Amino acid sequence: MTPIYFPFTWADASTIEAITTVFPKIAIYQPSVCRVPSLLHPFELAGNLEIRVPVKEDSNKLEMMVADYQNWARLHQGSDLTFLKTRQPAAPFIDHLSSRIQSDILNYQDPPTDPAHDPVFNARLFLEIAAAYDAQQSELNCDIEKIQNLEKRFMAALGDSTETEAPVPLGNLPLFQDDPGDFMLAERLQAWSILSLQDRRQPMAGDLWVTSRLSVVNWIREEIDAEPILEINCIPIQKTIDDGIRFWQESILAYLSDLQTAPWPSPIKTFEPPSSDYAWKNAVSVKGFIIPNLSPDALLQKMAADKSARMPDPAQLRHTLIVCVSRI
């Protein structure tokens, strides 16, 4: 069983480090073979990450359209994300006003029809743009955090011992921004589901899904009934993985694997988590949920809202498992 990171195709090193504290290896989908983030390669070489590219066709075309969108966005700063959201599930900017005017001039006697709807390509394009947005926002938040640390050191040097947890505004910009991963969450889930359905790995239903944002789980739980099955308050992040840590990792995976095949309600004994009595400063918490009697493929098809998507195989496993791993 290989946990799959979702519904994102980009993750920073801190997120991967946190998740691989619980699961020794995870998989992450990529929309294109041409734009795999370089920061993922060290984790792949270390054996902690499996990079999956379900669709390799039209990668060059995807590259060009992403570049076109980024150029278009630079000219329309402030309106690009709103425009992208209103265009879902169609590919963004392809009917931009200037392109439409140019097309009308060149084809005034025989107006062209709209391009055929390709949900898979459009989902890949959206995920590429979303990944670039996530990377940019992560870099911005990192810079802002550095400014905050410099400010604290400056105030300490001046002898001001007053500490505050409230963000210090920089002009009209708050110090802590909203989590960029929560932006357009429904669209992210739909696009990721469409891409995931293209994966022909077998057995696909044996994979559980893991995320670093509880908002993802909460969104799904608002749409579909899910029940808690796992809660670990504190697992310390350690640089060296010893036999004790491997034992807990294997125990968690075995527990989840058994749950996925057993009838629900399950007679399986509740998993006993490792001790969480210690106040670790660098640790993660774990929350697991089960969607009973709904296979991963069936849930993907529901989130993809695509009737042409691959139908679930009745022989697949019974339930969908979702785990949220968050830094404390």
N, C-alpha and C positions, 0 to 999 in steps of 0.2 A: 504494500500500500504506500503510494507516494502522494503526500499532501500537495495540492495545487494552490498556489497563491492566486487570489482573485479579489475583486474584478479588475485588477490593474495589470498593466504590462511593464510597469516601471516600479522599482523599489530602491530605496537608498540602502547603504551598507548597514546602518543601524537597524532597520527593519528586518533585513535578512538575518543578521546576527541574533536578533531577539527570537525569531521564529525557529531557527535552527538550534536554539537552546532546548526547545521542546521536541522538534522533529529533526532527526539527523540529516535528512535530505528533503528538499521540496522541489517542485517544478514551477516554472513560470512560462506563460505563453507569450509569444512575440508575433506581431502582425506581419513582419517582413524579415527576410534574412539579411537585408541590407542595413538595418538600423538597430541591431542589438546593442544596448548600452555597454560601453567598455567596463563600467564598474561591476557588471555581472560576471565577467570572465574569471576573476580570481576565485570566486565562490564555485564556479563550474570546475576549475582546475583542482580545487580542494575536495571535490566530490560532494559538496553541500547543495549544489544547485543543478537542476536539469533544465536546459533551455529547449522549449518545444516550439516549433514553427509549423502549425497545422497546414498553412497554405503558402506555397512558395511562388505560385504563378503571379504574374503582373507586378513583381516587386519593383522593377524599374519605373513602371507607370505610377505605382504608389509613391515612390520617391519623388517623382516630378510633381505630383499633385500636392504632396506635403510641402514641398518647396514653394509651389505657387500659392498655397494658402498662407504660408508664413510671410511671403512678400505682400500678399493682399492684406494680412492682418496688420502689418507695419503701417500701411496707409490708412487703416481704419481702426486705430487704437481706441479702445473704449467701447466699440460696438461689435468687435469680431466675435466674442464669446456669445453675446446675445443672438447674433445672426446664426452662429453655428447651432445653437439650441433650437431655433425655430426651423432649421433646415432638416432636423432629424426626421426619418432615417435616411434622407437623401444625402448624397455627397455634398459637402459644403462648397460654396462659392462658385459652383459650376454654372449657375445661371445669374451670376453677378451682372449688374446693370450694364457695365461697359462691354462685357462679353456678349450679352444679349443684343445690344445695339449694333456691335460689330457683325454679329451673325445675321441680324436682320438686313443690314446693308448688303452683305455679300450674297444673301439668299432671298432678296426681296420678291422674286417671282415664284420661288418654290421654298417657302419657309420650312426649315428642318423640324422634324419631330423631336420631342424631348428624348434624351438618352435612356436606354433601357435600365430599369431598376435592378441593381445588383446588390442585394443586402449584405453579402459576404464582403465584397470589396469596400462598400461604404462603412461597414463595421470596422474593418481593418484600418481604413483611413481615419475614422474617428478615434480609434484607440491610439494611433500614432500621434495624432495631434494632442490628445489628452495626456499621453506620456511626456511629450515635450513640455506641456503646461505644468505637469507635476514636477518635472526636473527643474524648471525655471523657478517655480514657487519654493521648492526645497532650498535652492541656492539663495533665494532672497531671504527666506526665514533664517537660514544659517548666518547670513550677513547681519541681519537684525539682532540675532542672539549675541553675536560678537560685539555689536555696539552696546548692548545692554551690559555685558560683562565689563567692557571698558568703562562704562559709566559708573558701575559699582566700585571698580577699583579707584576711579577718580574721586568719588564721594568719600571712599574710605581714606584716601590720602589727605583729604581736606578735614578729616576728623569727624565726619558725619556718620554716626553709628546707627541712624534710623534705617530700618529695613522695611520694605513694603513688598507685598506680593502683587500689587496692582501694576499693570503694564504702564510704562512711562511713555506718553505720546511723543511722537516725532512729527511736530506740526499737526496735520490732520490724519497722519498715518499711525494707527495703533501699533504698539510694539509686537504684539502677538496676533497674527492673522488667523482667520478661520482655516481649518484643515482643508487644503486644496483637494484632498481625496473625496471630500463630501460634496464637491461641486458636480452637478449633473449626475448624481449617483444612479438614478433610474436609467439614464441613457448609457452609463458605463456598464451596468449590469446587462442591459440588452445587447450591447455590442460585444461584450466579453462572452456572453452565452452563444451568440451566433458563431464567433470564432471557435469556441470550445467544441461546438457540435461538429466542426470539420475535422476534429481529431479522431482518427480511426484506430487508436490504440485499443487493445483488448487485454483484459476487460476494463473498459473505461470506468464502469460503475464502481470498481474497487478503489478508486481514488477518493479521498475526502478533500474538502475545500478548507483552506485556511486563509484568514485575513488578519490584518493588524488594526482594523477599525471596527469598533462595536456598532457604529452607525450602519454599516453594511448589514450586519446581522439583524439589527432592529428594523431596517427597511424590509427585509425579507419576512420577518416575523409579523409585520403589519399586514402582509399580503397572504401569508401561508402559516398555518399553525406549526409551531416548532416547540419542542420540549427540551429543557436543560438536562444534560446527561453527565457533565463534567465541570468541575470548578476547582481550580488550584490557585490559591491566593498569592503564592510567592514561589518562584523557582529562580534561584540566583543564576546570573549569566557569568560563566566562568570561561577563561581562555583555554584551559586544558580539559578535555573530555575524558574522564576516567571511567573505570568499570561501573562505579555506582551510578553515574549519570547515564551511561548507556543502558543500564538495567531499567531505570525509570522511563527512558525514551521507548525502549522495547515494550515495557508494560503498558504504557499509554496507547501505543499503536495496536497491541494485541487486544486491549479492551475495546477500542473503537472498531477494530476489524470484526470482533465477535458480535458486537451490537448490530453491525450493518447486515449480518446474515440471519440473525435470530428474529423470531416473530415478536411483534410488539403488542402489549407491554412485555418487556424482556425479563426473563428470569435470571439474567446474568448479574452477578454480584456487583454492587457499586464499586467503582475503582477507588482504591485508597491512595490519595495523593501523598507526595512527599511532605515532610514537615514544613510548615510555613510560619513557624513561630519567630523566625529571625527577621529583623528589620534590615534587610539587604537594601543597599542604596542602588545597586545595579541588578535589577531583577525584572521578571515578567509575571503577569497573571494570565491564567488560561480559563476560558469559558467555552464549553462545548454544547452543541445543540443537535437534536435529531429531528428530521422531518419524516414521520412514520409513513410507510406504505407509499412513498413517492420516490422513484429511482432518480439518480442524478440526471440521466438523459431526459426524463419526463419533466423535471424541474427546469432544465436548460431550455427545453422547447417552450415551456410556459413563459419564462423570462424573455426568450428571444422573440416571442409573439410572431413566429414565422411558421405558417402551416406547411411549408415545403421542407422544413428541417427534418433531420433523421428521426424516425419514430423510435421510441424506446423498445428494447428487446425484452420480452417477458421473462427471459432466462436470467436477466441481470439481477443484481442484488436488490434487496427490498427497499432500503431506506437511504436518505441523503444525510450526510454528516457535515456539519459546519463548525469550525473551531476558530475562535478569536484569541490571538496572542497579543497582549498589549504590554508595553513597558510600564513599570510602576513609577 
